[in-house]
Amino acid sequence: MPADLDLLENIGRRIGIALENARHYQRQRQVAATMQRYLLPQLPQLTGVEMTARYIPAPDASHVGGDWYDAFPLPNGDTALVVGDVVGHDLEAAAGMAQLRNMLRAYTWAQDGPPHHTVQRLDQAVGHITDVSMATLVLARLETAPSGGRALNWTNAGHPPPLLLDPAGRTRFLGDGKGILLGTCGTRPRPQGHVHLHPGTTILFYTDVLIESRRQPMDAGLQR
């Protein structure tokens, strides 16, 4: 019957559109995940320091995008540590992450200054020469302390606070150095935190996917 043929043609067109959309989102996910993996670093080898990282791309194309971590040596012998998240969950967020990550690397390498000065300069530039609207990050410098051992200086631009696990097994969040996220046009100086690291101390950097859930508030995720 003609009516049946029209119905079948309409169903066929809808199936074709659905398949094309599925292929499009799969390509977008693959491109974003490949970009993220390409930008993730080889962790530096430091005497007396063990580093490890875990990265799992989101299974959904709409949730792949702006998260990244970084670690690299600096000219004076310190080591830069970064974790960040560009707002958004798509290929545009992944591209913005790439811009922000490379700018932060360049600023941190070129400026032998404290992390809060570097992030302050980055925040002034981000709205003018990148496509990033807003982002969070922690920039830290792992230093050799004058009295021996290691020290960590950091600044936090709206990111979940790093977690410190001391040699006795006690935990606390590094809440110092907490400032507003990037892209808010803030003019106030950015704060900085400092902690001496005793042998056997562990520092955990992470993104919000580890603590956020629709079923519980963020405080509960942090406590967990």
N, C-alpha and C positions, 0 to 999 in steps of 0.2 A: 504494500500500500504506500502511496506517496507520503502520507503522514508519518508512517513508520520510518521511511528513508530519511525524512527531515530530522526526526528524533535521533536516529543513529548518527547522522552527520553532526548534529549539535553535540552529542555525547563525545564523538571522536575529536571534535575541535577542543572541547574542554579537557579531554585527556591529554591532547597534544600540548596545550598551554600549561597544564600541571607538570608534565614531564620536562618542558623547557624551563619552567621556573625552578624545578628541582635541580636540573643541570646547572643553571645559573648560580644558585646558592652553593652548590657543591664546588664550583669553580672558585667562587668568592672565598669560601672557607679554605680551599687549598692554597690560594694565593696569599691570604692573610697568615695562615699557619706557616707557610714556607718563608714569608718575610720575617716573622717572629723568630723562627729557628735560625735563619741566616744571621740575625743580629745578636743572638745569644752568644756570650763569650766563652772562650776556653778559660777556665779559672786559673789565676796565676799560682805558681808554686812558691810558697813562702816557708822558710825555715821555722819550725816550731808552731806553724799554723796549719790546720786542716780545713779545707773548704769543700763543700759539696752543694749541689743545686738540684732541684727537681722541677721540671717544667712539663705540664700536660696540657696540650691544646684543647679548647672546649669542643665538645662533639657537635655543637650547633653553630652554623655559620653566623647567626646573629649575635653570638657571644664570643667570637674570636676578634681580637683587636689590640687593645692598648696596653696590656701588661708587659713589663719587661724587667730584667735584672741585669746588672753589670758589675764587673770587678776588673780593675786594671792597675798596674804599677804607675807611680808618679815619679817625676825626675829626682825628687829629694829622697826617695826611698820609701815613702809612705805608699799605702795601697788605698785606692778609692773603691768604695762599695756603694752600690745604688740599687734601689728597688723602686718601681714607679708604675703608674697606671694613668693613661690618657683616657679622659671621659669618652664613652662611646663603646659600642660593640659591633664593629663592622670594619670593612677594608679601609675606610677613611680614618678610623681610629688607629689602625695599624700603621698607616702612612704617617700620621701625626706622631706616633710613638717613635718611628724611625728618625724623624726630624729632631725631636726633642732629645732623644738618646745621643745623637751625634753632636748636637750643640753642647750638651752637658759634658760630654767627653772632652770636647775642644776647650771649653772654658776651664774645666778642672785641671787639664794638663797645662794650660798656658798660665794660670794664676796660681802662684804658690801662696794661697791664702786660706783662711778657714772656710768650711763648707757653707756657712750662712752668707758670706759675701758672694760666693760663687752662685748660689741659688738666687740671691737678690738680683744679681746682674742678669741671670737667665730669665727671671720673671719680667724684667724690664724689656727684654728683647722678644720674648715669645709671642706677644701679640702683634708684633710688627713684621717678623720675618718667618713665621711658621703659620700653619693652618690649625694649630692647636687652640681650642677654646679654653679648656680647663684641664688640669692634670694634678695628680698628687705624686709625691716622691719623698724618699729619704736619701740624702747624700751624706756619706760618712767617710772619714779618713781613719784608717788603722795605722797608728803611729808607734814608734819605739819610744817608750816613756823615758824621761831623763833619769829617773831612779831605777830604770831597768824594767823589763817586762813590756807589756803592750798597753796602749790607751786608745780609746775610741772617741773621736769628736764627730758630732753629727748635727744636722738640721733637718727638720721634718716639715714638709709643706703639705699638711692636711692628710697625711697617709697614716694607716694603722701603725701604732708604735712598735718598734722592735722589741723582742722578748729576750731577756737575759736569764740564763740558767747558770747559777754559780756552782763552784766545785762541790758544795755540800748538797746540791739538788734543789735549792730554793730558787723560785722564779719571781721575776718582777718585770713589768713593762718599763721601757725607757721613755717616760713621758716628758722629759725635759726637751727643750728645743722645738716644741710644737708650735707651728705657725699656720697661717691660712694657705689654702691650696694655690697653685699657680693659675694665673689668668684672671684674678679678681681685681687687678689694678691697685693692689694695696701699696701703700707708701711707707708703712711702719717698718723699722729694721727687723730682720728675721732673727729669732733666738737661736741659741746653740746649746747643745748638751755635751757633757764630758763624763767619761767613766774610765777608771783604771781597771784593766782586765787581769785578774789573777790567773795563774796557770790552771788549766782545766775548765775555764769559763766557755760557755757556748752562747753565741748570739744568733737569733733567728730573725731573718727578714722575710716578709711574706706580703701577699696582696689580699685585698678584701674578700676574695672568693673563699678564703680559708675560714673566715669568721662570720660572713653574712649568710642569712637564711630567711626565707619568708615565714618560717615557723617559729622564729625566736628573735628577740632583740639583739643588737650587736654586742651589748655588754655580756649577754649570756654566751655568745660565740667566743668572746675574748676569754671569759672564765673557763670555757671548755678547752 
